[in-house]
Amino acid sequence: MRAVQAGQCKRVKANGSRCKANALSASEYCFFHDPSRAAERKAAQKAGGSVGKTAVLPPDTPDAPLGSVADVVTLLGQTINQVRRGEIDARVANAVGYLAATLLRGLEQGDIERRLAELEVILKGQCVPDSPFDADLISGRPGSRLPQEAVAHEGG
């Protein structure tokens, strides 16, 4: 058996060895074995269980609408305020921000595609017979005829 060091906790474990922690000042025991510190120890254990837990919203939180840029901006504003109030973990908010940015790119791409389709419809409706451009060219169908100026430029 090793010699007891001054200031060492005097608690003897079930296996017969002594606790190797230093005793608290004005005590013969360490924090974990001092009988007078039982209430503090219990509070520390309870608080320790909440450290590192990710703050998330309750499962019954309704889904946020995400169909428009305005909806996404609203969600981001709400998320920022929830982080500021401590209702949601910053790591969760970072994920929301990343996903919102991805969603915004998708919404923008969808808007561009919609606008392009509208322009194509308008252009198809404006095709004039005897025009150097015909509906086949605009629609991209094979066999469309290019104006002579365009052919001249293409041929170099």
N, C-alpha and C positions, 0 to 999 in steps of 0.2 A: 504494500500500500504506500502511496506517495505521501509526502509530508504536506500538511495543511498550510497553505500560504495565508499570511495575514491579509484580511480583507476578503477572503474567499467565502462564498455562500456556504453555510453549514448544513444545508439540506442533503440528506443521504437518500439516494435513489433506491428503487426496489431491488436493483442488482447489487447493492452494497457500495457502489461508488458514490463519491461526492459530486455535487454540482460544481462545475468548473467556472461558473460566472462569478464576477466580483460582487461582493455584498454592497448594498447601498450604504451611504454614509448614515451613521446613527442607527444601523440595523445589522443583524447577523446574517441576513438573507438577501438574495438578489430580488429584483422586482418580481420575478415569476414565482418565487417561493415565500415571500414575506406575507404572513397571514394578515397583517394590518393593511395591506394594500389590495385586498381581494376586490373591493368595489372599483378601484382604479383599473385593476387588471381586467375586470369584466367589461368596463366601458371601453378600454383600449381594444379588446378583442372584438367587440361589437362594431366599433368604428373601423377597425381593420378589415372587416368583411365588406365594407362599402367602398373602400379605396380601390381604384382601378376598374370599378364597374362603369360600363358605358351608359350614360344617360340617354335614354330613348323615349320616344313618345309612347303613350299607352296603346295597346293593340286595337282598341276601339276608336282610335283617331280616324276621322273620315279621310278618304283620299282627296287630294287636292286636284282640281281640274288642271289639265296640262295641254289643252288643245291649241293654245295660241301663245304668242310671245308675251302678251300681257299676263296670261295665267302663270307662266314660268317666272316672270318678274315678281309677281305677287308671292309666289312660293319662296323665292329667294329672300324677299323682304321679311316674310314670316320666319324663315329659318334663321336669319341674322338676329332677329329679336329673341328667338328662343334660345340661341346661344348666349346672348347677353343676359338673359334672365336665369341661365343655368338649367333650362328645361331640356336641353339636348346637348350631347357631347360634341365638342368641336370636330372630332374625327367623323362623326355621323354627318355633321354639317358640311365637311369637306367632300364627303361622298355625294351629298345632295348637290353641292355646287358643281362637281365634275359631271354628274349625270345630267344636270340642268344645262350645262354647256353643250353636251352631246345632243340633247333634245333640241336645243335652240338651233344647232346646225341642221338637224333634220327638218325642223319647221321651216327654216330659211330655204333649204333645198326644195322642199315641197312647194313653197311659194314661187320659187323661180320656175319650177316645172309647170305649175298652173298658169303662170303668166305667159310662158312660152307657148303652151297649148292654146291659150286665148289669142295670141298673136298669129299663130298658124291658121286658126279659124278665120280671123279677120283677113289675112292675106289670101286665103283660098277664095273668100267671097269677093275679093277685089280683082281677080284674074279677068282680064279683058281679052276677047278674041283678037287675034292679030298682034298681041303683045309679044315681045321677044321672050318673055317668061310665060310659061303655061302652067296649068294646075298640076301637071305631072311633075314638073321641075320642083314646084313648091312642096308637093307631097313626097318627093324623093322616089317616085316610081321609076323603074327602068324605062328607057326609051324616050325620056323627056328630051326636049331640044333646048340647047343653050343658045343665047343670042350670039350672033357672029362676033361681036366685040369680045365676049367672054372666051369664045373658042380661040380667037386670035391671041389673047393674053395667055391662055393655057398652053398653046403650042409654042410659045416663046418667041 
